[in-house]
């Protein structure tokens, strides 16, 4: 059976790929087999992957909100846009979870010009600049022009002293983080130039997806028990990760949730982050 991807490309429906993604949500094999049976009975020639995703999400939500939330991860990261400001804060949280010191939204002066830097991180006395490339479109990718441009900025800033964590710090490494993917040329150029690249699926064993699942770093936009408006209010209050409301439930009261809704949100958040 042929289905239509987000890009418009027509491909053969791959049930094993769908089943694998459903199992990663945390649902057990029996639940996943039931969802697969229902979806395979309802899909049709030419259906979009977006529609299949909606069906799977709705069926997972009936079993457990946390399963649907985990399945919704990539879309949840996209909801940190559209400007990407909250994606920068989310990226800083990822580094902080790995014992980096982090600062966001800095202006540093290079040899030639000044540069606005999304995130600066420090670990073991090594300081790195981190540039975030946020894409709203699911199929958009960061091409080779991105690492070429950022490398030029890095070269303008390195080997100079900057007032960052102390008054005379030096930047010696550079990261590029994107919520989508890098093209092959971008990956090849980045590796050849000594840049550190992080995307939805790269590096293969330590990417955005695996970091989230390993360290329960789910963005607040994952939660299915909150409306979009409520998620936006929490982001403005600097609540970026789901686990931050588990430890600070008063923020749910602050945005106007009833005691019963707070209980439901905290249940989903706790299940998602495995604080049970």
N, C-alpha and C positions, 0 to 999 in steps of 0.2 A: 504494500500500500504506500502511495506517495503522499508526503506531507510537505508543508511549506514553512521554511525557517524564517526567522525575523528579517533576514537579509533579502528574502524573496526567492532564495535558492530552493529548488524542489529536490527532495532527497527521499530515500526509502525509510519508512518507519522502522526504528530499531527498538523493539520491546526490551531487550536486555539492558540497553542504556538507560531507559526510563526506570526499569526495576532497580538498577544500581543506585540511581539518584534518590529513589523512594526509600531504599534501605538506609541510606546515609542520613535520612531525616531522624532516625532512631526508632522508627516503627518496626515491629517484629515481622518475620517472614510470613506469618499467617495473615496479618493485616495487609501487607504489601501484595500478597497473592490475590486477596479479595479486591483490592483497588485496581490491580492490573486487569483482572477479569472484567470489572465494570467498565474500565476505560476502553479495553479492546472490543467490548460489545457496543460502544457508542461512537467510536471514531469512524471517520469516513474518508474517502479519497479526496485529497486536497485540503484537509483540515490543517490549520496553522499550529505550529509548535506552541504559540502563545495560548491558544484555546486548550490544547492538551495540558499545558502547565496549570491553567485555571481549574480544569477538572481535577487534576491530581491534588492541587492545593486545597480545594474545597473538600475532597474526600479525606485527606489527611487531617484537616481541621476537625472533622467529625470524630476522629479517633482520639486526638490530643492536640491542644493548641500549640504545645511546644514542638511537636513533630512538624506542623505546618510552618511554624516560625523558623525552624532550622532549614527546612526545604526552601524557604523564602529568602535565604541569606543574600544571594546575589542581587536580587531586586531591592532588598533592604539597604544594601550599600549604595545602590543607585539613588535611593531616596534621601541620601545625605547631600544631594545637590539642591538646586541646579548649578549654583555658583561654585560648589566644591569646597566652600569654607569649612563646613562640618566634616568633610572627608579629610581635610588637613588635621583637624583635631582628633579624628578617629585614628589616623596614621600615627600621630604622636602617642596615643594610648597604646597602640601595638608595640611601639618601641619601649614605652615605659614598662610594659608587662615583662619585657626581657631585661629589665634593670638598667635601662638607659636613662640618663637625665635628659629632659626635653624642654625646648622652648619653641613657641610658634610665632609666625608672622613678624619676622625680624627684617630690618633693613641694614645691610652691611655694605661697606665701601670697598670696592676692588681697586685694582691698579688704574683702570680706565674709567669705570662708571660705578654707580651704586646699584645694588640688587635687592629686591624684596625676596626673602627666603621663606618658604612655607614652614619648614620645621628644621631645627638644629638639634642634634643629639650628641650625647657624650657618654662614653663607656671606656673604662681602663685608660683614661687620659687621651683617648682618640676622639676627635670631634669630626662629625660628618654633617654636611648639608643634605637635606632631603627635599626633593621637588616632587609635588603631587600633580599628576595629570588625570583629571577627572573627566569622564565621558558620560553623558546622559544616555546616548544610544547604545543598546546592548551589543550591536555588531561593530561599533567603532573600535579602532585599534590605534595605539601609539606607533607611528612609523619612524623611520630612521632619522627624520629631521628633529625629532624630540631629543634623543640622546646627543645628537650633534650640537644642538643649541645649548643644552644644559651643560655639556662638557666645556663649551666656551665660557660660560658663566663661572663654572668651577675653576677653570684656569685663571680667570681674572681675580678670583678671591683667595686662592691658595697661596701659600708662602708669604702671607701678610698677617699682621697682628690685628685682631678684632676684639672689641669689648662684648663678649658673649657670656660665658659662665664666670670668667675673670676678665681683667682689663686687657690682657695680652694673650688671647687664645689664637690658635691657628687651625684652619680647616684642612684636613688631610684626606678625607674621603667624601664620596658623593653617592647618594641613592636617588633612584627614580622609582616612584610608586604610582601605579595606575590601578583603577578599579576594574578595568577590562583586560586587554591583552596587548602584548608587543608584537609587531610583525617580526618575521625571521631576520630581516635586515637590521631592525632595531636591536634585537637580541645579539646578533653577531657583532655589530658596532659597539654595543655596550660592553660586551665581554672583552673585545679586543682593546678597548680604551680603559679598562679597569674600573668601569662603573658598576655599581651594585643595582640590580634590577629586581623589582618585586611587583607581581601582578596577580590577577585572579588565579592563574594556573602556572606561574613561574616564580621561583625555581620549582621543579616538579614535586619535591618532597617538603618544601617549606614556603608555601605561597599564602596568599590571603585566606584561601579556603581552609588549608590545613592549620594555619595559625589560629583561626577562629575556633575550629573544632577542638584543637589541642588545649587551648587556654581559656575557652569559654569567653571569647572577646566579641560576642554578638552585639551589633549596634542596636540601639533602642528602637530603631525603625523595623526590627524583626517582629516585634510583638503584635500578635493578632487581636489582643484584647484592648488595644488602644486605637483611637481614630488618628487619621493623619494630622489633624489640628492639634491633638493632644501630644503627639510625637514631636511636632514642631515646637510646642511650648517647652517641652523637656529639653530639646536641643538648645533653645535659647537660654535655658537655665544651666547650660554646660553639663547636662546629663547626656553622655554620648553612648555609653555601654549599658546593656541590660543589667549587668551585675551591680552597677552603681545605684540602681533603685532598690535592689535587694538590701543593700547596706544603708540606704537613705530613703526609706519609704515615705518620709514626710513630704517629699517633692510631689508625690501623687496627690496628696491632700492639697498641696499648694496650687496645683493646676485645676482643682475643682472636682476631683473624683469622689464619688460616694464611698462610704466604708465597704459596701458590698463589692463595688467595682475594684477598689483597691485590693481586696482579698483575691479577686479573680486574676488581676494583673500580677500580683506577687506570686500566685501559684504557678502561672505560666513562666514567669521569670525564673523562679527557683528550679522548676523542672528543666528549663532550657540550659541553665548554668550548672545543673546537677547539685545545687545546694538543697538537698532533700534530707 
